[in-house]
Amino acid sequence: MYSLVSAPVLGFDLTRLAGGAATAEVLLRSLRLSRDDLPILAGALPNEEIRAPLWLEVESAARQVPSLRGLSDMEDSMAALTMVERAPIGSVDSLLTCVRYDVMSWTWTGKGRGARQEEVAEQATALLCDAVVATYLREVLDENVRRRLGAGWVSAVRKLPGGPPVDLGPHHYVVSSLLERLRSLTAADVERLTRSGEDARVNSGGWSPAVHSASWAAYLSDRIRTAAAAQLLLVQAIDTSAVPMSARAGGVWNMLSGAVQALVVRDLLDTGTAHRLLSPVVAALGPAWLS
């Protein structure tokens, strides 16, 4: 299940999808929307006569996304390995739920079944949903359908004001420093990251509790959206650096994602937890970015 709280899981899936970096861009811009932006988005939403057949294609394409549920039926070991590397943990439905109720949470009034959006917010949210499925399903969606789904978002973005910069919280500069380091990786850097990621995966004792502590700290300090933005920027940085898909799935994403999560709440973590999450990246890339 995707949510802003579990952004590292969403990021893990996006970093292994051909359209993942583009999906991250839509989500990043969505996290910075204001109430004044909603009419612009709503005004770019195509009517239902156009959208309805496109969403029938989305439902069909979503069923083609690889799933780990089919792994037990596969006899080809190489095909099974590829599926493990590429199959997402979440689903289209959970992504749409995240957009509607997490990213756009501020547009809702009321609670539970009584929660409602104003019409302009509902239409703006629908446009965001069109955009995220167009990118998320890039590998299985017909190109013409994908372009038509994304056309409203492309048109709206051209009219939106620049918006505030991405908020990376009180440790903005060190998070940005790591992301910048990742965008300029050399082949030797990628090799070291891959080895470090494999080592971190094999020697994973204590990693999950450390990530949980960092995520809990983000929740308690009201930095959930900040941490999510950092994870989405990480998706784009890894994509820019061309880290191989096998390495992303084999440990590099988890290692880097844990480090980013730790940096966002660095002031709230105990020394042991911070060291557990940051030391593998320091070993691979050196400490200069951490200063």
N, C-alpha and C positions, 0 to 999 in steps of 0.2 A: 504494500500500500504506500503510495506516495503522499508526502505531506511536507510542509516546510520544516517541521520538526525532524523529519527523516531525510533531509536534503542530501546527505551523503549517499543514500540508496538511490535516489533519483539521479544524482550525478554519476553514480556507477553505471547505471543504464545508459544515460545520455552519452557518456564517454565511449561507449561501445556501439553506438548507432551512427550511421552515415549522416543523419540529419540532427544529431545531438547538439552540436555547437550552435546550430541555428535555433533549435528549441530553447536552448539556454539564453540566447539573445532575446527572444520574445519574452521569456519569463523575467529576465533582468529588467527589461523596459517596463513590463507590467508591474513590477515591484515599486517602480518610481512614479506611477500614475497619481494624478490628483483628481479631485472632483471636477475641476475645470476641463480636464481631458476627456471626460466621459461623453459629452455630446459629440465630440469629434469622432470618437470610435463608433458611437451608435449611428452616426450619420453615414458611416462607410459600410454598414452591415447590409449585405444583399437581402432581397426579400426572400420569403420562404419558398417561392416557386423555383428560385435558383438554388437555394441551400438544400432543400429536401432531397433531391436526387444525388447531390454531392455527398450527403451524409449516409445515404444508402451505400455508396462506394466506400466510405470510411468504415462502415460496419463490416463490409466484405473484406477489406484490406486488413483490418485488425485481426481477423481470424487467421491471417497468413503469417503473423508475427511468430517467430520461433518460441516455443515454450518448453521449459524443463520437464513438463508433464509427459512429453513424448519421448523423453530420453530412454526410458526402460524398454521401449519397443525397437530401439535402433540396434542393428547388428554391426554396422560399420563403425569401428572405433574412432577413425579420423573424423567422420561426420558427427559422432557424438561429442568429440572434443571441441569441434567448431561450434556446436550448439551451446555447449557449456560456456564458451567464450563470448557468444553473441546474444544468447537468450536473455531478455530483460527479466528482472525480478518483479517489477510492477506491470501495469497494464494501461491501455488507453483510458479505460474508465477511471482508474485511480488518478491518472494525470489530470483528467477533466475535473474530477472532484477537488483536487489540489488547487487548480486554477479558480474554480468557482467559490470555494469555501475557505481557502487559505490565502491565496494571493489577493483575492478580492473581498476578503473578510470585512473590510472597512465599509463596504457598500451595502451591507445587510443591516436591517433593523429587526428587533424581536429575537426570540430564541426558539430552538427546537422546530416543531412543525409550523409554528407561527411566524418564523423568520421570513422576511420579504425583502426584495429589492425594488427600487423604483424602476420604471420602464427603461429609462435611459441607461441605468446601471446594468440592467438585465441584457440589453442589446449590446452594450460595450463588452460585457463578459462573453456573450455569444461570439463576438468577433475575435476575442482572444482565443476562445476554444477552436475556432476555425483555423487560426494561425498555428496553434501548437500541434494540432493533429496533422496539418499539412507538412510540418517539418519532422515531427516524431515518426510518422509513417512514410517517410521519404523513400525507403527501400522497397516498399510493397504497394504504394499508391500510384495509380496512373498519373503520368506527368501532367496531363491536361487538367485532371481533377485537382491535383496538388496546386497548380498555379491558380486555378479559379478559387480555391479555398483561401489561398493566401493573398489574393488580390486586394481585398478590403483592408487587410492589415497594412500592406505596402502603401496603399493610398492614404490611410490614416496617419501613418508614421511621418509621411512627408508634411503633414499639416500640424502635427504636434509640436509644441515648443520643446526646446532642448531637454528640459527636465533637469532635476538636480543630479549631481554626480552620485555614483554608487556609494552607499554608506558602508564602510568596512569597520566602523566602530572605533574605539579608543586606540586600537593597535593597527590603524589603517596603513601606516607606512611599512611596517614589517610584513604585513600580509601582502601588500602591493609589491614589496621587494622580492618575496618568494615567487609570486606570479610572474614578475618580470624576468626573474632568473629562469623560470621554466619556459618562457617564450623564446629564449635565446640558447637553448640547449645545443651542444655539439653532439656528434656521434658518440664520442667518448663519454659524455655526460649521460646519454641515454643508456649506454651499456652499464654504467655504474648504477644508475637508477634501477635498471632491470634486475641486476644482481642484488641490490639492497632490498628491492621489493620481494624478490624470491626468499631472501633470508628472513625478512620480516614475516612473511607468510608461514614459513616453516617454524620459526620461533615466535609464534603468535601469542604465547602465554602472557596474559595481562593486557593485551591490546584491546580486546572488547570492553572490559571494565573501564579502561582509560578513555575510550571514545564515549562510552556511556556517561562518564563523569563530565567530559567536556560538553556533551550535548545537554546534559542536565543543567550545567552552569549557564549555557546559552539561554535555556528556558527561564531559569530563575532570574537572570539579569535582563530579560526582555530583549535579547539579541537574536531571536529566532530568525527574523527577516535578514538581519545582518549576516548571520552565519550561512543562511541559504544563498544570499548573493555571493558570498565568498566561494561557496561550492560551485555555483554556476560559472563564475569567472575561472575557476580551476578547470572546469570542463573545456572552456575555450582555450586556456593556456596549454593544456595537454594536446589539444587538437592542433594548435599552431606548431607545437614542437615535434609533431609527427612521431610520438611514442607509439611503437607497434601495438596493434590490438591485443596480441597475445600477452604482452607485458602489462597492459592496462588491466586485463582480466586476471593476470597471474600474480598481482600483488602491488603493482605500482599505484593504481588508483587508491586502494585502501591506505597505503602508506602516506601518500600526499594528502588525501582527504582528511586523515586523522591529524596530520600536521596543521592543515589550515584550520580545522575545528579548534585545535589547541591554541593557535595564535589569536583567534577571535576573542577567546576568553582567558588569555594568558595571565591576566592579573588575578584571576579567580581560582586558578589551578594550583594544587600542591606541586612541589618540585618533582616528586617521583612520577606523577601523571604526565606533567609537561615533558619530562625527559623521555618517557616511554614513547610518546607520540612524535617528538621532534628529532630524537637522536638518529633514527634511520635516514632521515632526509639530510641531516648535517653530515652524516658519514658519506652520503653519495655526492652531495653538491658543495661541501665545505661550509664553513660558518659565516662567510662574509655577508650573506643576505639577512642574517639573523641580528646583526648589530643595529 
